[in-house]
């Protein structure tokens, strides 16, 4: 069975390929494996808006512009994705990675692919009085929280939350940090918080709201705060295993990113943000394309 994708039918073919397990291109000489995580609103695996995330739209465009590769898509959790990226025998790429110095030892990164509102911390609205000492000028002091005698936060294993948060997580006492490795890691962390086993959960606000909705948790019951010291936005990249083949495909991807318009993808992402965050994101959009210290 061979799927031949013409312009306008790429997304259909991508979904069909994912369901059938067959690659997308008939004449490609090499297979490129895309590693996707369930990361609403970038990628959405389940629910009423399945396949309607911002990167769900970008990936078919990338595939269309790389017709000389076979493309297959694998759904993985963050920890498994990182493990596969470390394996030099296969050509694997992830379309939604934050650059870190540690990852750069085994991953080659594209130029900036996308910009998202930064990770933050979510607490239950009913806990705001208890958490008030850690909230200053609308930001959450994560380090002060970890320094408290009774504090426990949940995070997804192997995810980067940005340099400031990553360093604080690295130094946090093990009993104050619950790392989840599962496929539904964030959903499980929300359940742990609901049961009183966690005071706070790290994540992207649209992602948290989506998973909360799936579990019947009203957004009005949740409070989200940016983390003190973190930048308001995070620049994401496409990353591939750092091998000769990986470096070659990244050169191709960089050219594609220059050639394709991303306005529709950005608008799709912005539609998931709450009104205030959306206004700021669209207002700040031009600055996203200025020079960045990252690769």
C-alpha positions as CSV (number, residue, x, y, z in Angstrom):
1,X,0.0,0.0,0.0
2,X,1.4,3.4,-1.0
3,X,0.0,6.8,-0.1
4,X,0.7,9.5,-2.7
5,X,0.1,13.0,-1.3
6,X,-0.7,15.9,-3.5
7,X,-0.9,19.5,-2.4
8,X,-4.1,20.1,-0.4
9,X,-4.3,16.4,0.7
10,X,-1.1,16.3,2.8
11,X,-2.9,16.4,6.2
12,X,-5.3,13.7,5.1
13,X,-2.5,11.5,3.9
14,X,-0.6,12.1,7.2
15,X,-3.5,11.0,9.3
16,X,-4.0,8.0,7.0
17,X,-0.4,7.1,7.2
18,X,-0.5,7.3,11.0
19,X,-3.5,4.9,11.1
20,X,-2.1,2.5,8.6
21,X,1.5,2.5,9.7
22,X,2.8,3.0,6.1
23,X,5.1,5.8,5.1
24,X,3.9,8.8,3.1
25,X,6.3,8.9,0.1
26,X,6.5,6.2,-2.5
27,X,10.0,7.0,-3.9
28,X,11.9,8.2,-0.8
29,X,15.2,6.5,-0.1
30,X,15.3,7.1,3.7
31,X,12.7,7.1,6.5
32,X,12.4,10.1,8.7
33,X,10.6,9.3,12.0
34,X,8.7,12.2,13.6
35,X,8.3,11.9,17.4
36,X,5.1,13.6,18.6
37,X,4.0,14.1,22.2
38,X,0.5,14.8,23.4
39,X,1.0,18.6,24.0
40,X,-2.2,20.6,23.6
41,X,-2.5,23.0,22.0
42,X,0.5,22.2,19.8
43,X,-0.3,18.5,19.2
44,X,-3.6,16.9,20.3
45,X,-3.9,13.1,20.3
46,X,-7.4,12.7,21.8
47,X,-10.7,14.6,22.4
48,X,-13.0,16.7,20.3
49,X,-10.2,18.7,18.7
50,X,-7.9,15.8,17.9
51,X,-5.4,16.7,15.2
52,X,-6.2,20.4,15.3
53,X,-3.2,21.6,17.3
54,X,-0.8,24.3,15.9
55,X,2.0,21.8,15.2
56,X,-0.6,19.3,13.8
57,X,-0.9,21.9,11.0
58,X,2.8,22.6,10.7
59,X,4.0,19.0,10.4
60,X,2.1,18.2,7.1
61,X,3.6,21.4,5.6
62,X,7.1,20.2,6.5
63,X,6.4,16.8,5.1
64,X,5.1,18.2,1.9
65,X,8.4,20.2,1.5
66,X,10.5,17.1,2.1
67,X,9.1,14.7,-0.6
68,X,12.3,12.7,-1.0
69,X,12.0,11.2,2.5
70,X,9.6,8.6,3.8
71,X,7.8,9.9,6.8
72,X,6.4,8.0,9.7
73,X,4.9,9.4,12.9
74,X,5.3,7.9,16.4
75,X,3.4,9.0,19.5
76,X,5.8,8.9,22.4
77,X,6.0,10.4,25.9
78,X,8.8,12.9,26.6
79,X,11.1,10.4,28.3
80,X,10.8,7.9,25.4
81,X,11.3,10.6,22.8
82,X,14.6,11.8,24.4
83,X,15.8,8.2,24.6
84,X,15.1,7.7,20.9
85,X,16.9,10.9,20.0
86,X,20.0,9.6,21.7
87,X,20.0,6.5,19.4
88,X,22.3,7.2,16.3
89,X,21.0,4.4,14.2
90,X,17.7,6.0,13.1
91,X,16.8,9.3,11.6
92,X,14.4,10.8,14.2
93,X,13.2,14.3,14.6
94,X,11.0,16.2,17.1
95,X,9.1,19.3,15.9
96,X,8.7,20.9,19.3
97,X,11.9,21.0,21.4
98,X,13.4,23.7,23.6
99,X,17.1,24.1,23.2
100,X,19.2,23.2,26.2
101,X,22.9,22.7,26.5
102,X,22.5,19.1,27.6
103,X,20.3,18.3,24.6
104,X,22.7,20.0,22.3
105,X,25.2,17.2,23.1
106,X,23.1,14.7,21.1
107,X,20.5,16.7,19.2
108,X,21.0,19.1,16.3
109,X,18.5,22.0,16.3
110,X,16.9,24.0,13.6
111,X,16.5,27.7,13.6
112,X,13.5,29.0,15.5
113,X,10.4,27.2,14.4
114,X,7.8,28.5,16.8
115,X,7.2,30.6,19.9
116,X,5.0,29.7,22.8
117,X,4.0,31.4,26.1
118,X,6.3,30.0,28.8
119,X,5.6,27.3,31.2
120,X,4.3,28.3,34.6
121,X,2.8,26.8,37.7
122,X,-0.8,25.9,38.5
123,X,-2.4,25.8,41.9
124,X,-6.0,25.1,42.9
125,X,-7.9,28.3,43.4
126,X,-8.9,27.1,46.9
127,X,-5.1,27.0,47.8
128,X,-4.4,30.6,46.9
129,X,-4.4,31.8,50.6
130,X,-1.9,29.0,51.5
131,X,0.3,29.8,48.5
132,X,0.1,33.6,48.9
133,X,3.7,33.8,50.5
134,X,5.1,32.5,47.2
135,X,3.2,34.9,44.9
136,X,4.8,38.3,44.4
137,X,3.7,40.8,41.8
138,X,1.7,38.2,40.0
139,X,4.6,35.7,39.7
140,X,5.3,32.5,41.6
141,X,8.6,32.2,43.5
142,X,9.3,28.5,42.8
143,X,12.6,28.6,44.7
144,X,11.0,29.9,47.8
145,X,8.3,27.2,47.4
146,X,10.9,24.5,47.3
147,X,12.7,25.9,50.3
148,X,9.5,25.6,52.4
149,X,9.3,22.6,54.8
150,X,6.1,21.2,53.2
151,X,5.9,21.6,49.5
152,X,5.5,19.3,46.6
153,X,5.2,20.1,42.9
154,X,4.6,17.8,39.9
155,X,6.5,17.9,36.6
156,X,6.9,15.8,33.5
157,X,10.1,13.8,33.4
158,X,12.7,14.8,30.8
159,X,10.8,17.9,29.8
160,X,12.6,21.2,29.7
161,X,10.7,24.1,31.4
162,X,13.3,26.7,30.4
163,X,16.7,27.4,31.9
164,X,15.6,29.1,35.2
165,X,13.0,26.4,36.1
166,X,15.2,23.5,34.9
167,X,18.0,24.6,37.3
168,X,15.6,24.9,40.2
169,X,14.1,21.4,39.5
170,X,17.6,20.0,39.2
171,X,18.5,21.3,42.7
172,X,15.1,20.5,44.4
173,X,15.0,17.8,47.0
174,X,13.7,14.6,45.5
175,X,10.8,14.3,48.0
176,X,9.5,17.8,47.0
177,X,9.3,17.0,43.3
178,X,7.1,14.4,41.7
179,X,8.3,13.5,38.2
180,X,5.9,11.6,36.0
181,X,7.1,9.4,33.0
182,X,3.8,8.1,31.7
183,X,2.0,8.8,28.4
184,X,-0.7,10.8,30.2
185,X,1.8,12.4,32.6
186,X,0.1,15.8,33.0
187,X,-3.4,14.2,33.5
188,X,-1.9,12.0,36.2
189,X,-0.3,15.0,37.9
190,X,-3.6,16.8,37.9
191,X,-5.2,13.8,39.6
192,X,-2.5,13.7,42.2
193,X,-3.1,17.4,42.9
194,X,-6.8,16.8,43.1
195,X,-6.2,14.1,45.7
196,X,-4.0,16.5,47.8
197,X,-0.7,14.7,47.0
198,X,0.7,17.8,45.2
199,X,0.3,21.5,45.9
200,X,1.3,22.7,42.4
201,X,1.8,21.4,38.9
202,X,4.2,22.8,36.2
203,X,3.1,23.1,32.6
204,X,1.8,25.4,29.9
205,X,-1.4,27.1,30.8
206,X,-3.4,26.1,27.6
207,X,-2.1,22.5,28.0
208,X,-3.2,22.4,31.7
209,X,-6.6,23.8,30.8
210,X,-7.1,21.3,28.1
211,X,-6.3,18.3,30.3
212,X,-8.3,19.7,33.1
213,X,-11.3,20.0,30.8
214,X,-10.8,16.4,29.7
215,X,-11.1,15.4,33.4
216,X,-14.0,17.6,34.2
217,X,-12.0,20.1,36.2
218,X,-13.4,23.6,35.7
219,X,-10.8,26.2,34.6
220,X,-12.3,28.6,37.2
221,X,-11.0,26.2,39.9
222,X,-7.4,26.7,38.8
223,X,-5.0,29.6,39.1
224,X,-1.9,29.9,36.8
225,X,1.2,32.0,37.5
226,X,4.3,32.7,35.5
227,X,7.5,31.7,37.4
228,X,9.7,34.3,38.8
229,X,12.8,34.9,36.7
230,X,11.5,33.1,33.6
231,X,11.1,34.8,30.2
232,X,7.5,35.3,29.1
233,X,8.0,33.3,25.9
234,X,10.0,30.2,24.9
235,X,11.4,29.6,21.4
236,X,10.9,26.1,20.1
237,X,13.0,24.3,17.5
238,X,12.8,21.2,15.4
239,X,15.5,18.8,16.7
240,X,17.0,15.7,15.0
241,X,19.5,13.2,16.2
242,X,23.0,14.7,15.9
243,X,24.3,12.4,13.2
244,X,25.5,13.2,9.6
245,X,22.0,12.4,8.4
246,X,20.4,14.5,11.1
247,X,22.6,17.5,10.3
248,X,21.7,17.1,6.7
249,X,18.0,17.1,7.2
250,X,18.2,20.1,9.6
251,X,19.8,22.1,6.8
252,X,16.8,21.2,4.6
253,X,14.3,22.0,7.4
254,X,15.9,25.4,8.0
255,X,15.4,26.3,4.3
256,X,11.7,25.1,4.6
257,X,11.2,27.3,7.6
258,X,12.4,30.3,5.6
259,X,10.1,29.5,2.7
260,X,6.8,28.7,4.3
261,X,4.4,31.3,5.9
262,X,3.7,30.6,9.6
263,X,1.0,33.1,10.2
264,X,-1.8,30.6,10.1
265,X,0.0,28.3,12.6
266,X,0.6,31.2,15.0
267,X,-3.0,32.3,14.8
268,X,-4.1,28.7,15.5
269,X,-1.9,28.7,18.6
270,X,-3.1,32.1,19.7
271,X,-6.7,31.0,19.6
272,X,-6.0,28.6,22.5
273,X,-4.8,31.3,24.8
274,X,-7.0,33.2,27.3
275,X,-7.9,36.7,26.1
276,X,-5.2,38.6,28.0
277,X,-2.5,36.1,27.1
278,X,-3.6,36.1,23.4
279,X,-3.5,39.9,23.2
280,X,0.0,40.0,24.6
281,X,1.2,37.1,22.3
282,X,-0.1,38.7,19.1
283,X,1.2,42.1,20.2
284,X,4.7,40.7,20.8
285,X,4.7,38.6,17.7
286,X,7.1,40.8,15.6
287,X,9.8,40.5,18.3
288,X,9.8,36.7,18.1
289,X,11.7,36.9,14.8
290,X,14.6,39.0,16.2
291,X,18.0,37.4,16.7
292,X,18.0,34.9,19.5
293,X,21.0,33.7,21.5
294,X,19.8,30.1,20.9
295,X,20.8,28.2,17.8
